[in-house]
Amino acid sequence: MGSVTRRQFGVAAAGTLALSALPRRLRAETGKLKVGLLLPRSGLQALIGQSCQKGADVAPELLKQRLGVDVELMNADTESNVDTARSRAERVIEQGANVLVGAFDSGHTSAIAQVAEQRGVPLVVNVAAAPQITEQGYKFVFRNFPPAPEIGRNGLVLLGDIFREAKVEPKTAVFMHVNDTFGQSMAKGVAALLPKVSLPFKLLDTIPYDPAAKDLNVEVSRAKATNAELLLLVCRLNDAIVLRREMVKQRWSPMGVVSPGSPGLYEEQFSKGLGKYADYCITNTVWFNPKNEITHAFAAAFKKRFPKDEFAFHAINASYTFDALLIAADAFKRAKTTDRKALADAIRQTNIPATDRVTFGGPIKFNAKGQVEGDASMVIQNLKGKPTVVLPKEYSEGKLVFPMPKAG
């Protein structure tokens, strides 16, 4: 290298002084958005976290094409542990993350939200339904996912659509749910909403259980003993497999197994692990919008990146993770800076049309609490080993089967 002259040094020094005099927002401008992506890619919830990760892996190229925004993913594994989620959030912030996205599990997300608020770093929640996440008065937390009571309400209302379409009404039901943060939130919502929703069945019992349980013999026996015609189920993936196997073992075949809005029943491992016994289970939940052009583009990019994976098995996790990154990229494009407060302000002003999102619902807008409003649910039934939209009819990909055939 050649030596630096006094004049060159003076010019450089003047440039440095001029830069330091610029407002912080302008100094923060950059051509790349660094996203700290926090997901449970190992531990109890690893399979679902990995499913979310697939949606994120597809996002940077597609967002570059559609928005002209460069997104750099800073992947962090929460290891299905709340304390780890908190420490990983701290770490990616120290490493320069401009915005956080995550974290699927409500407990993890609550811990990360506290860190985000303390550090003044925007958090865009991809999937997590515990109501308290957006009830703390946070200014840097934004959730593009409905809270549990809303999911539960939408799911219960769709039960009526199922019964009307099938022209069959169960008279009794039993409710089983995981006892984690999400499951308890859903249980409170179901308990509060059932008396207000016009449904034909009487709820005979509510049975909580541990999502990490390896044996659900006692809980399934108790549910079977009610002689309920319908099983309402709020589950996760691993416990859903354990529970369904126990139902088959005990030869309990209710009229239907329906989740009013939880993961598990529509997952790939549920269908692959249970084969024919996974078929006809129903989840009334948020989903991707098969009518939107961006959904087709995302699905095509997903298939190109993961040719051995069926997109439908990753519908919620991948799609909501992509939309969370879309929100961050859209805000960055409008803010023209990585300044954290400016990014939060831009996210707060988000208005992405319903036709420009992958997931099903209205425009993506956040209320004063940082909660998106207007997400909608569909009836998803496992048919021939694949989660399939059966209602509403205008979006259906298959015909509803209810009651479900007896296992045998």
Helices and strands as residue ranges (DSSP letters): H 6-21, H 24-27, E 32-39, H 46-67, E 70-77, H 82-94, E 99-102, H 106-119, E 123-125, G 131-134, E 141-143, H 148-166, E 172-178, H 181-193, G 194-196, E 202-209, H 217-225, E 230-234, H 237-249, E 256-259, H 268-274, G 275-278, E 282-286, H 293-305, G 311-314, H 315-335, H 340-348, G 354-356, E 377-383, E 386-391, G 393-395
